[in-house]
Amino acid sequence: MVHKPKRTKSGRAWMHEHVTDPYVKRAQQDGYRSRAAYKLAEIDARDRLLRPGMTVVDLGAAPGSWCQVVVEKLKGRGRVLAIDLLPVAPLAGVESLEGDFTEPSALAWLEKNLRGSRVDLVLSDMAPNISGVAIRDQARHYELCELALDFAGQWLKPDGAFLVKVFQGPGFEDFRAQMRRVFARVLIRKPDASRDRSTEVYLIGRDLVAAPETRPEAA
């Protein structure tokens, strides 16, 4: 006999919140792969991150809703390179890799496909697999953020931008300080599509002031 696992109270609450979430319903109606599309769309409406002709790198791209927003904004002009541990279903205008950004092979794929050209925008929605140990998960998350920041510092154009999801708590102020050493402006955004109970916010870095010596020369 197969015993079905019992649904926990928290699991039922999450499911209720999910199915009644207005952004989930909007995403289904608008054809977006997840409600996260509206987070990027709202930030872009305020900060004008996206425009036709850009080269955009999306780290932690699955299931691909941010890529969908980017493709819409590029209007057929520009490039989108996406990486995630999980597969990103094919999307016109997006070159994707199912791989681990922490591994050299993933970075090599990006470098090969960029062909020495600098990037206009780096997006990072990366998050670690949750272990259940809050301190460990938070530390791992900021390790990913630091890797994304390092990539942005090396590959962004001087007027490029970096958008990264972070979680408030241990490590937040240290990471924001790191960003301030790389960018002249560091902004905090909490889009309406981000749930109130969530500690997630988004940091935007603009106007590079420092970067590793390995930043590529302009093509």
N, C-alpha and C positions, 0 to 999 in steps of 0.2 A: 504494500500500500504506500502511495506517495502522500506525504503530509505537506500540505501547503503552509508556508510560513505565515504566522499571524502578522497582521498589519499593526504596527505600533501606533500609539496615539500621535506621536510626532510625525510619523509617516502619513497618517490620515490628514493631519493638519496641513502638511506640506502639499499634499495632493489637492486639498480643497482650495488652498491659496493659489495653486498653479492654474487650476481649471477656471477659477473665477477672476484671475488677474486680467485687467483690461488690456495690458500690453501683450499678453499671450494671445488674446482674442484678435487684437489688431494685427499681430504678426501672421496669424493664420489667414486673415482676410487679405493682407497686403502681399502675401507670398514670401515673407521673410522666414529664414530657417530658425530664428529664435528672437525672443524679445530684446536681446542685447542690441539689435539693430537700432533701436530707438535711442539708446544711450549715445552711440556714436553720432547719430543724426542730430540729436539735440546739442551735443558739444560742438559739432561742426557748424550748426546754425549760429551759434554764439561766437565761435573763434575762427571761423573761416579756414579750416585746415585743408580742405579738399578743393581742387580745381582741375579742369581738364589739362592733360599733358604731363601730369605728375608721375613719378615712380614711387610706389608705395610698397613697403614691406610690412606684412601682418604676421606677427608672432603669436602663436596660440590661437590660430584662426578658426578651428572647428567650432561649430558645424559650418560656418561660412557666412553668417549674417553680416558681419562687419565688411567682408569682401563684397557682399551684395550692395551695401551702401556706397562703398568706394567706387565700384564699377558704375553705378548710377551717376555719381558725381563726375567721374572722368569722361563720361559721354563718348566712349569709344576712342579716346585719345589718352594714352598713358600706359603704364604697366603696373600689375599687381603681382607680387610674389608672396606666397603664403606658406607657413609651416605649422604643423601640429603633430603631436603624437598620434592623434586620431585622424582618419582620412577625412578630407574635405571633398565632398561630392563635386564632380566637375561643374565649373561655372565659367561661362564665356568671359574671356578677358583676364582670367586668373591662372597663373602658373603655380602649382602647389606641390608640396613634398610632404609625405607622411614620414615624419622623422622627429628625432629628439634634438631640440635646439642646443642642448648642453653638450652634444657630441660634435666632434670636429667635422664629421661627414656632412652635417646639416649646414654648418657655416661654410664649408667648401662648396656646397650646392648653391648657396646664396651668392658667394663671391664669383663663382663661374657664371651664373646667370646675369649678374649685374655687369659683368664684363668691364670692370673698372669704373663704371659710371657711379656717381654719387646719387643719393636718395633724397627725395623731397620730404617724405614722411615715414616715420617708423611707428607702428602701432604695436602695443603689447597688452594682450588680454590673458597672458599666461598665468596659470595657477597650478600648484603641485597636486599630486594625488593626496587626498586627505588621509592622514594616519589616525586622526582622532586625538592626537596630542597637540594641543593648541600652540604651545611654545615652539615645538618642532615644526609644525606646519607653517607658522608665521615666519620662522627663520628661513625655511626652504623657499617660501614665496619671495622673500627679499633677495635671496640668491639669484632667482630667476630675473627679478627686476634689475639687479646689478648687471647681469649678463646682457640684458636688453639695452641698458643704458650704455654699456661699453660698445655694443654694436652701433648704436645711434651716434655715439661720439666719433667713431671711426668712419662711418659711411655717410652721414648726413651732409648735405650742402650747407654752407654757412647760414643761409636763411631758412633751412629746413626746420622741421618740428618733430617732437617726440611726445607721444601720448601713451601713458602707462597706467594700468589699473593697479592700485595699491590698497592695502587694508590698514586702517588706523589701528594703532596699538604699538607694541614693541617693534622697534626698527623703523617706524615711519619717519620720525624726525631725522634720524641718521641718513636715511635714503634721500629725503628732501634736501639735506645739506649736500649730499653727493651731487644731486642734480644741479644745485646752485653753483657748484664748481665747474660745471660743464656748460650751463646755459645762463644767459643774462637775465632771462625771465622764467620763473617757475610759477605756474598758476594751479590752483586747486579747483576742481569741478565736481559737483554732485548732481548729476542729471535727475530729472523727475522720474525717469524710468528705472533708476536704481532704488531698490526697496528701502524704505525708511529704516527698517531694523538692521539692514546690512551696514557693516563698517567700511564697505568699499567706497573709495573715492578715486578720482582720476587726476593725475598730475600731467601738466603740459609743460614741456621745455621748449623755449624758443630762443633764437639768437645765440649760436654757439660762441663761447668765449674760450674754450679749451677742449682739446681732444688728444688722444694718443698720437704719437708720431707715425703710427702705421696707417693713418687715414689716407685713402687712395688719392692720387692726383686726379684732377678733373679730366674727363675723357675729351 
